[in-house]
Amino acid sequence: MNNKCYFIDLDGTMYCGTKVIDGAIQWIDHLLDHHIKFIFLTNNSSRTQAQACNHMLKMGFRGIKPEHFYTSAMAAADKIAREYPTKKEAYYIGEDGIKEALINNGFNINPEKADFLFIGLDRNATYQDYSYALRLAHEGAKLVGTNNDRILLSEKGVNVGNGSVVALFEYATNTEAIKIGKPHNAIVEGALRYAKVSKEDVAIVGDNLETDILCGNNAGIETIFVTTGVHNMEDCYRLDIKPTYIVANLTGLMD
Ligand SMILES: [Mg+2]
């Protein structure tokens, strides 16, 4: 029996901003038609599973379900809940995705006293929000960063990524955050449990050598690098990060 399971990146692999990447819809249709297992493995902690699913259905993807998504927020909440089963008070900087993940993992969202401060991207957060959260960290809440992406690309240019916000809190507290998202191992360990697969059966598919491909290489998982997003072939040499396979278009994986 074929237990193959793809862990698929979203931005730069499935779509770029609001534009679907050539071949992405056809490939997902192919996986569904052939009952080949996959999950979307994303560093984005902002959206809930349902929001992430709707976002892609609106773009024209078909047949995908909220359960197909595994986010850095889910991995963060799952890891901390497992490792610190008696510490349930949490506060967060972030959007719906992180809030839902915390509640699903049994945390109380407590703005008065927190064991952990989860840091995900919140596009509406203010100086006051950061300062409030920082006070909890200074009172002992341990930092958990959902991902360490320095920047985010948009049609307008670069935006501040969550990694830069995590770095702000690390600097302000002089402590180091627990790291979760790609290329760190926590998100892969969580995803393997979530998808109920072993790493020999997995291939990580993504456009970013420093997150997706490095993540696979660190974990001993096969990688498929697609040159539709942030990095190109030359970057493999420049960064000295070598994927298992390279494809220019996901339809190349359909044989
Ligand atoms: Mg990407």
Residues whose N, C-alpha, C, O or C-beta is under 5 A from the ligand:
A	BS01	MG	D9 L10 D11 G12 T13 D207 N208
